[in-house]
């Protein structure tokens, strides 16, 4: 999420599809651009009339978006009133990891409105852990252990930080040393590790997401270890472990992440037996919905804290977490112990003496001040507006999303029972809430009027969450967009072991048979339904522990 793929829309004068509904002002003037949406993308709900191709936003519109971004970052409370105890902080970075697994954009969407460059989605399989595995050991050998290509590579922490009694635990992503040395580098000094050896380098975007990548790698290696001890066929260990890990990953998304993130009644609707999806992908099932990527799922940025307890009682500032990467802190790599996560600080793992986890921040139109830091999110155009919020809003407008009003009209027509759950489905209620928030945030009337008439989708989704659910979950429309996309994707694209329609134990038994081992070898994976369960299993991976800091 942080700055990997961007994007979602704003409105003003004009209409879409002859309905008279205000549309995003960035999309009301035909630009003559052909081939929109870009390769790999589509619009949500194929039955809806598509918006017009987006036109580059003019300065007046940029100024309005900059004013909104300023308001979203000006009033974020830093105390516990802003905490969301129902979603521990680990899920913030799980969502970033998931976002990378769904979309990999060649050029960030916010850059399209500046440079006129074209883009495309480079991701192939969706929610199949391509962000972790890439094309496998043959295509990405650098991501795998040389002696056993079935295992993912994990490297030791910085030795000067390691516990001498236990050695240096394997707790960092693989990194390569800079060669040749940079000009002026002093002889005898350690060369910096300035390259993350990952199939998706965005997973080194910050230390919390790189640690999440290590967690999944450790989980994979623990599964490979189970297969190895059971004398599974060597040529099948990687393939079976990958599919088993992906099966559990998808289950965690369904039963853990989305249960926490979505409006409870929307979640119940989409997880009920026989649930039908409005978004069937149409003729482009392999393309990703823009309204999800650059609208609703940008909500994760509002969940980012200004500081975290990483592995002890000390609070570590967000700036340090953003800097602890191969690119940002090359000379300090491998990762220092102070940035190495003890997972009970990030997920609610029950056990004697284990700490309570950091909470994520509530879902509302506010960003932590660290996401305004010009060292990481500098100004990108003549508005001179820095920060991640502006990039999200600008990218959203460039993406040309369905207007909020059009999405609500469609949902009221096709799923009236879901629409009835939200007072914000009423245009008058929605407009009053928008007017009140914009006025209270100090957005001037000249900017507030078009923003309230047709709000940018990533902003609206957060406001809806705050208005309807006190920021504890997404609201109805935001939840529908996320559920339709993620649950619909998994339903339309089952894993090979799921193709028969069996449950998770049956799928695992099928994988065990493919590896030539007894079903009991993979049966323990059937009990993993959430991130705490995955952490405990991953703790058994070779080289993970014991160590300092503790893994759990």
N, C-alpha and C positions, 0 to 999 in steps of 0.2 A: 504494500500500500504506500508507504511514505511518499515516494516520488517515482515509483516504478511505472505504472500506467495511470494516465490521468483522464479525467473528464467529468458536465451535464447541463441543462438548458435554462434559458431565461426568456422572458416574454415581454411583450408590449403591444404595439399596434400591429394589426394584421390578423389573418386567420389561416387555418389549415383545413383542407378538404371541404371548403365551402360551408363549414359549420358555424362560422362567426365567432368561434372561441379564440381568445387571444393566444397567440403563439409566441414562441421564443423570438425576440427581435433579431437574434442572430440567424434565424432560419426563414424569415419572412420574405426576403428578397432572393429570387432565384439567382444563383451564382453562375449558372452555366456549367458547373462542375459535373462531370459524368462519372459513373462508377461509384456512386455513394449509396450505401455505406461502403467503407473500404473492405478489401478482401479479409474474410474471416469474421466479419461483423454483420449484424442485422438488427432490426428493431424488434422489441418485444411485441407479442400478440400479433401475429401475421394477419389476422382478420381486420385489424385497425387500418384505416388509410394511412400510408406512410407520410411523415413530415416532408416538407420540401428540403432539398439539399441545403446544407448550411452555407451561409456567406461569411466571409471574414468579418469579425466584429469591428465596428468603427470605434473611435476614441470615446464618444459619449457613452456607449454601452460598456466599454472597458472601465470607465470611471464609475459607473453604477456598480459593476461587479467589485471594483476595488473598495468602494464604500461599504458594500455588504461584507466583504472579507475583513475589513477593518473592524466592523461591528462584531463579527464572529470571534475575533481574537482579542477584543478589548476587555471583555467582562468575565473571563473564565475564572471561577473561584478555585483556589488552590487548597482549600480545607476539605474536611471530610463530608461536608454537605454535598459536594459534587461526586462523591464515590458511589459506585454501583456494586453493592455486595453480592448481587446475584450473578455477576459476570467477573470472576477473578481476572487479573491482568494478563495471564497467559493466553487467554482467548483473543486478546487484541492482536498478538503476534501470530497466533494460529490463523487468524483471518488474513493477515498480510501474506503468510505462507500460502493460504488457499487462493488468494487473489493472484499470486504468481503462478499457481498451478492451473488457473483458468485462462489467463490472458498474458501474452507477452507481445507488447506493441513495439513495432520497429522504430517509430518516432512517437514520443509522448504527445497526446492530443493537444495539450496547451501550446506546444510548439507549432502546430499546424496553423494556428491563427496569427503567428508571427512570421514564419518563414515561407509559408505556402507549400511546404514539403508534403509529400504523400506518405501514407503509412499503411500497415497491414498487421493483422494478428499472426504471430509466428507460432502460436501454440497448436499442437496437434490433438492429442488425446486430452479430454477434459476430466479433471478430478481423477486422474490415473497416476498421479505423483511424477509426472514428467519433470517437474521442478526439482525433484530429488534424484531421479534416476537418469534423466536425459534419454539417450538412445541405448542405454545399457553399457556393459563393459567394453564392447567392441567399438562403439561410437564415442564414448567418453572415458577412456581408460584412466585418465588422470584422477577421476572421482572415485576410483576403486583401489583396494589394497592390491599391491603388485603380486604378493605371494598367493593370494586367494581372491581371484576376481569376482567371486560371489559376494564378497563383503565390501561395504562402502568404506571409504577412507575417512578416518578420524585421527587428528594429530594431537600430540600432547600440548598441555598448557605451557606457558613460559616457565622454564625450570627454576628461575630465581624466585618464583612465587609458589612452587610446589611444596607439598608436605614431604620432608626428607624421609620420613618413615614409610611412606607409601609410594614414593616415586612421583612421576609426573603423570597424572591420569589423562586418558584420552578424552578430551572434552572440547576440542576446537575443530572447526572446519579445516580441510586441507588448504594450505597456502604455498605459493611458490616464491622463491627468492628472486629479487631483482638482479638481472644479469644482462649487460655489464653494470657495474656500480655507477651511480649517478656522478656527474662531474663534482669534484671536490670531496668525494667520499674518502675519509681517512683510513689508511691501511690499518688492519687489526680490528676495526669496528665491525660488528655484525651487520651483514647486508640486510636490508629491510625485506619483509615479506609483503610484496605489494600486489599479489595476484591471488584471488580466491579461485581454487581449483574446483569449481562447482558447475554443473550443467546449466544452472541459472544464476549468474553472478549477482542478480538482485537479492539473493538470499544472504548476501553480505552487506545489505543496505544499512544495517545497524546491528549491534551485538545481540540484541534480544531476538531478532529474527534469525541470525546465524546460529544462536544457541538452540532455537527451535528446530533448525535444520539438523544440528547435531543430535537432538533428541530423536528425530525420526530415523536418522542413520543408525543410532544405537538400537532402536527398536528393530530395524531390519536385521542388523547384525546378530541380535539376540535370537531372532527367528532362524537365521542361517545356522547359528550354533546348535539350536535344537535339532535341525535336520542333519547336521554333521554328526552329532552324537548318536543319532539313530541310524547312521550309515545310509543316508539317502543317496540316490544316484547322483554322483558329482555333477553331471551335465544338467541336472534338473534343479539343483539347489537354489540358484539365483532366480530362475523364472518362477518357481513355486513360492519362494520367500517374497518376491516382489508382489505377486498377486495376493498372497495372504495379507501382507501389510496394507495393500491398497484396499482390500475388503474391509479390514478393521478401520482404516482411515475413513472410508465412506460411512461406516456405521457410526463412528464418533461424530462426524458431521451431522448425521441425521438425528442421533439420539442424545447428543450432548451440546454441541455448539448451537444448532438451530433451535433446540428446545429452550435454551437460555436467551437467544437473540430475538426470536420472533414473538409477536403478540400471541398470548396463550391460545386463544380461540382460533386464530389463523393457523397456528401450528397444529392444533387438533384436527382441523379440517383437512389439511394436506397430508397428514400422517395416518388418517383413517383408512381402513381397508377399502380398496376400490376407488380412491380419490382420483378425480380426473383433472387434467391440467388444461387451462385455457391456451397456454403457450405450447404448442406442439412442435415448434421450430419451423413449421411450414415446409417449404421445399429446401430449406437450408438448415438442416438439423445440426450440421457441423459448425455453424457460425454462432457467435456469442452475442447476446442481446446488449446493445449499447446502454439501455436504461438501467441494467444491472451493473455493468462494469464501471460506468462513468456517472452513475446516479446513486442508486440505493446503497451499493456496497462501499461507497466512499465514507459511509457512516463510521467505519473503523477509525478514521482519523480523529473523531471526537472522543474516542475512548482512550487515547494516549495520555498518560500521566506526565506531569512535569518532573517527577522523580520516582525512583523505585528502590525498595529494599531488594538487593540482588541475591545475596547469600548470608547476610547478617542484619544487624539492627541499623546500620548506617544507610542513610538515603543517598542514592547516586543520581545526579542530575541527568536529565534527558540529553543535554548536549554531549556529555561524556559517552553515553550509549550510542549516539549518532556518530561520534568520532571514532569509536573502537571498531574500525574496519581496516581491511588491507589498504584501501585508498586513503582513508582519513587518518590512520595512525600506523603507517607502515613500519616505522622504526620501532614500534612497541609490540609488534606481533612476533610470536604467537600470542593469543589472547591472555591477558593477565587474569589472575585469580579474582580480582575485584569485579570483573565483568562476567564471571562465570556463574550461571544461574544454579541456585539450589531450587529445585522445582516445587517444593512445598511453599516457596514464596510466591509462586505464580499460579498454582492450581490448588484446589481445596483437597489436599491429601490427608486423610485422617490417620492419626497414629500418635502414640505417646511422645511428648516432647516436640512435636512438629509445629512450626509456626502457622499463624493464620496468613493467608496469601494477601498480597497487594490486591486491592480492588481496581477494576477499570474505572474510567470516568463515565458519568451518565451520558446517555445519548441525547444531546441537545445541540443547538447551533452555536457551539463554543469550542474553540481549540485552545489547548495548552499554550502558554507563551513560548515554549521551546520550539513550536512549529512555526514561529515567526523569525527564528534565528537566521540572520542573513548569511552566516557562514555555511548554511546548508540549503536555504531556500531564498536566494537573493532575488532582487527585482528582475523581471523578465521582459518588460516593455516600458513604454513612455508614461505609464501611470506611476512607475517607480514603486509599485506595491509589492513588497516582499511577502513571503510566507506561503505555506502549503494551501491554505484556504483559497487564495486567489487562483492558484494553479488549478485546483479542483473545479472552481466555478468557470474559469476560462475554458478549460478543457471540455467541460460539460456543454457549454454553449457551442463550441466548435463541433461537437459530436452530433448536434442537431436532434436532441431527444424529443420524444413525445411530450407535449405540454402536460402539466399536472392535471389541468381541467379535463383534457381529453382522456387521460388514463382513468380518472374518476368516472367520467361518463360511460366508458366501456365497462368498468367494473360494476357500476350500478345496473347496467343492462344485463350483464352476463352472470354475475354473482351477487344478486341483491341481498342475500342473507349476510355475506361478508361485508358489503358496503354499509349495511345497517349497523354494524358494530362501531362505526366511526361517525362522530358528529362532524368531522372535517370533510365528510363526503358532501355536505351541504355547502354550496358555493358561498352563501352569506356568512356562515360560521367560519369557513376557511379564510375569507377575506378579512373578517374582523380580527382573527388571530394573527394574520400577517401584518395588518395595519398596526395592531397593538405592539407586536414585537419590534417592528422596524422603528416605530416612534420611540419606544423605550430604549432601544439601542442607539438612538441618536442619529439614525440615517436620515439625511435631509429629504424634504418633500420631493425635490426633483428626481432623486434617485429612488425613493421609496415607492412612488406611484407605479412605475413599470415593474418593479420587483414584486409588489403586492398583486398586481394584475395577473401575472403569470410567473410564479417564483421558479428559480433554478431548482431542478430536482434534488441534487444533493443537499441543498439548504432546506428545502421543504421536508424531506424525509426526517431530518433531525428535529425540525420544529414540530412535526406531527408526533414524533416519539415523546417529546417533552410535554406537549399538550395532552396527549391521550394516556400516556403510560408513565408520566413523571420521569422519563428518560431511562427507565429500568429495562424496557424492551423497545423494539421498533413499534411504530404504530401500524395501522391496518394496511395502508397502501404500500409502505415500505416493506412490510412483512410479506405481502402478496408477491411483490417483485422478486424478493430474495427466494421465497419458497418455490415460485414458478420456475425460477432459473436453476437453482441448485438441486432441489428434489426432482424437478422435471428432467434435468440433465441425467441424473443417476437412474431414473426410471427408463428413459429412452436409450441409455447406453450402458446396459448391465455388463459386468465383468464376465469373462468366459465361464468362471465357476458359478455365476449366478444365473446363467442362461436357462437352466432348467426350472427356475422358479422356486428352488429350495431355500431353506433358511440358512443362517450363517453356519451352524454346525454341519449341515449337509454340504455346503460349499467347501468348508475346511476338510471334510472327509474326502471329497473329490480331489482336492489338492494333495492330500496325503497319499492317496492312491497313485497320483501322477508321479510323486517323488519316490514311490516304492517303499513307503513306511506305513506303520500302523496308524489308524485314525487318532489314537491317543497322543501321538507326537504333537499335532497341531491343535488338539482339543482345548488346551488352556486358553488359546486365543479367543474362543467363543465367549469367554467371560469378560472380555474387555469391551466395555460400552462407553467409556468416557476417557478423558485425558489422564486423570489420576491413575486409572488402571493401566494405561499405556506406559506411563512413567515408571510404575513399579515393575512392569515386565522388562522395559528397556534397561533398568538398573542392573539386570543380570548379563548384559552384553560384555564380551571380553574387553578388558582394559578400562572399563568405565569406573569401577570403584573397587575397593575403597579409595578415597582420595580427599583432598582438601581443595575446594569446599565439597561438602556432601552432595551427592546427586539428588537424593530425596530429602 
